[in-house]
Amino acid sequence: MINSISKVLDELEIQSTREKSKKEDIPHEDRMLAITKETGELINMILRLKNAKNMLEVGMSTGYSTIWCAEVIAEQSGKIITIEQNPSKIKRAKENFQKAGVIDTIIIKEGLAMKILTELSLQKKYNNFFDFVLIDADKENVIEYFDLIFPMVAIGGVIVTDNMLYPEIFRDEMKKFSDYLKENPKLHTITSPIGNGEEITIKIR
């Protein structure tokens, strides 16, 4: 399975590089808008250090970040719940998961992130449930997403939020988010310059 995962990740990295080079005119709704390879490696390492089993992802896109995570979660016989609104991206992600051999590890929730997160937060079984969360969705709602997610994270659980520094158009929004987190006594958080900038947050109580 590891060879299959590496092969699919390599293919998706090539696609993402082409997209970022802007040599091809890809409509915005079809773009991967993926995390960087460095971020994938970081997340994979955090998951291993935690022996994480239950993961939530907000913003699956075509599944590049999900596959980085699924390699570890599958080893723990765990599950990733991932949220995506775009049906075309869901179709592409499923094909990628199938090729990587990780489709049985992943539960896709199709629809608006706010609606799905609200539904999950109302289910008692998800209280203090997730070991790890990746937030990589629309930046305008990042604080609202975080507030819905935080009660669902286990003590010691890690939340990684992408795009803290790049694209620069989001930087003011994400700075507000980081400042908002720093006011919360129930967590520790840092902004890392890895990739597009990652907020790494640990729930301490």
N, C-alpha and C positions, 0 to 999 in steps of 0.2 A: 504493500500500500504506500510506503514511503516514496518509492520510485514514481508511482502514479501521481502522488501529491506534488513532488518536485517538478515533474514534467508539466503539469497543469499550471503551477505557479510560474514557471519559466515562460510559458506561452502567454499568460496574462500580463506578466511584466513587460513583455515585448509590445503587447497591445497598449498598455498604459503609457509606455515611453513614446510610442507613435502619437498617441492622443495628446500628450503634454508638449510634444514638439510642434503641434499645430500645423503639421505638414498635410494633414488630412482634415477635410471639413466635416466633422462629426457633429450632428445635432446635439444640443445640450442634453436632451432627455435620453440619448443613447450613450452618453459618455460614461466610462467606468467611474471616474472621479475617485480613484482608489487611494488607499493609504500607500506610503512608500514601502519599498522592500525593508528598509531599516526599521520602520515602525512594525512591520510584520514580524521581524526577528525579535524585536523588543517584547511584543505581546506574547509571542510563542515562549520566550524565556520566562516572563512573569507567570504564565499559566503553568509552566513546569515547576517553578519554585513553589507555587501554591498547591500543586497537585489538584488543580481546579477541575470540578466535575460539572457544575451547573453554570451556564453562561447565557447572558442576554446580549444581543447586538441590535442596535437601533441604526438602520441604514445598511442593508446588505449589499445593494447594487448588484453587480454580477458575481459576487461571491469570493473575490480575491482575499479580503481580510478574513472571511469566514473559514476559508480553507487553511490559512495560517493557524487558526485557532483549533479547527477540527482535528488536526493531526494529534494535538495533545489531549483534547477532550475525549476523543475516541479511545485512546489508550487507557483512560480512566472509566471507560464504559459510561460516559456522561452524555449530556445533550446540550445543544446550542439552540436557544429560541432566537430567531432572527426576524426582523421586521423590514418589509419593503413594500412600497406602494406601486411601483412601476411594473406592470405585467410582463413587458418585454424583457426587463432585467431579471425578473424572477425566472422566466423561461431559460435565459442564458445561464443563470446561476445553477439551475437544476442540472443542466447539461454539464457544467463544470464540476459539480459535486459528483455526478455519476462517473465522469472520467477519472476523478481523483479518488474514487472509492470511499467517499465519506458521507454519502447521501443519507444513510441510516442514522447518522449522528445529529442531523440538522432538522429542526422543525421550523418551517417558514410560515410566518403570519403575514398575510397580504392585507394591506390597507393603510390608513393614516396612523402614523406613529402615536399621536396623542390619544386617539380612540383606543388603540390596542393596549397601550401602556396603562390607560385608565382601567380597562377591563381586567388586566393582569393584577393591578394594584388592589382590586376589590376582592381578589381570591386569597383567602387566608393561607393557602399552601405556599404562596410566594412571599410571605413575610420572612425576612431574613434568609432568603433562599439562595440567591445568586452569589457565587464566589468571585465572579468576574463579569464586568460589563464594558462594552465598547460602544461609545456614542459617536456616530459619524453621519449625522442627518442634518436637516436644515438648521442653520445657526440661529435663526430668529427665535426659535422656541427652546433653545438649549437649557435655559434655567428651568422652564416648566417641565421638560423631560427629566432633568436631574431630580427635581422635587418629587416626581412620581416614582422614579426608580429607587431613590435612596432607602426608603423603608423596606424595599425588596432585597437589599444587599445584606449579606451576612456580616457580622462583626469580623474585621480583618479582611473583608472583601475589597477588591480593587476595581475602580472605575477609570477607564482611559477615555479621554475625549480628544478627538482629532481636530486638526486645523486651527490650533491656537495662535499660530504665527503667520501661516500662509494658507490660501491666498490673502494678501494684505487687506483686501476689501472687507474681510471679516474681523480684522484685528481689534477694532474698538469694541465690537460686540463680544468677542471672546475675552478681552481684558475685563469687561464688566462681569462676565461669568466667573473668571478666576478670582476677582475681588470678592464676589458674592460667596464663593466657596471658602475663602480665607476667613470669613466672619462666622463660619459654622464650627462650634467647638467639638462637634461629633466626628470630625475628620481631620486628616493631615493631607495637604495637597502641594504639589510643585508643578511648575511649567518647565518641561524639557524641550530643548531645541531639536531633538531627534525628528527626522522627517519633516512634516509640515507644522511641527510643534504639537506636543502632546501634554495634556493636563493629566497627571497621574495622581489619583486620589485614593486614599485608604480610609475606610470607615473604622474608626477606633472605638466608638460606642454608640 
